[in-house]
Amino acid sequence: MKHIVAIIRPEKLDEVRHALEKVGYSGLMISEIEGHGKQKGIVQQWRGERYKVDLISKIKLEVVVKDEEAETIKKTIIENARTGEIGDGKIFISHIDEVVRIRTGETGEIAL
């Protein structure tokens, strides 16, 4: 099983969610986060004054999927979250050793 964590732009959330539903995957966790990448924030201007915003609002999307589904989920997120601009985000994929459904005690892929 794979744990996929995607950091995306907030305005892309609905598009990514609908695309994941279309490929048959609707189970996910969403968190609102703040952070910055290599650009270390952005410089904005308001009423003629320039100021730096160090922490930028992002969405963290998390899904746990079967190994064979990971590539499809990754491609779907990339296709629907990409704008081509700096700040589109990142995807992290890691291995899950075990899953347990608390309610029933089921383990493994059946617990997804």
WOUR-V144069 format. One record per helix or strand of 2 or more residues. SS is the DSSP state (~ for helix, > for strand). FROM is the first residue (numbers start at 1). LEN is the number of residues. Records with the same first field share a line. If there is no record, write none. Layout:
# WOUR-V144069
SS = FROM-LEN + FROM-LEN
This chain:
# WOUR-V144069
> = 2-7 + 29-7 + 42-5 + 49-5 + 56-10 + 90-6
~ = 10-13 + 67-15 + 108-4
